[in-house]
Amino acid sequence: MENLPHYQIVSCSGASNTGKFADEVARMLSASGDASMICLAKVAIGDQPLIQKVKAQNSKIVVLDGCPINCAEKLLGREGISDIIHINTTDFDIVKGKTPFSNEKANEIVEHIKKIAH
């Protein structure tokens, strides 16, 4: 039997350090096979084939935003996708514009998501 991802993940990929954390964490979870990434840019432009695929899959959706503006959560909400697990990188003592990216901090977020999404 094929080992399918346990959940879908969509993340901020913003220009700030907090967006970099969100994007890198999502990519780490995707690379490990735990998650399947959703392209936030395609959601933002209203790509209906992707949006319908996301809605049709019977799996959890983890939304990882980089800051309290919560762009990813809002974009999915506009498309009627609100049954999500929402996480913000700033909840992990990452300060926008100040905390440099580190694998250690990214791994902390990865482990948190693995715990709550399974």
C-alpha positions, 0 to 999 in steps of 0.5 A: 500500500502506498504511503500517502501524506497524512495531511495537506499543508499551505504556508505563507511564503512572505518576504519576511523572516517569518514567511521564510520559516513558514515556507521552509517548515512546509517544505520539510514536512512535504519532503518527509512525506508527512504532508502534501503542499498546497500552492497558496499563490494558486489559491490566491488567484482562484484556481478552481481545479486546485481549490476543488481538489483541496476540498475533495480530499478527505484529509486535514489541512494545516495552515501555517502563517508567518505573522498575525496578518494571517494571509494564508488563512484568509485566502483559504477562507475566501474559498470556503475552506475553513476547517483547518488547523491554523498555526502562526510562526510568531507563536514560536518566539519568532519575531518578525524582522528580527529572528534569523532563520535556523533549522533548530527553530524550524524543526521545533515547528515541524515537530509541533505540527506532526504532533497536532496533525496526526 
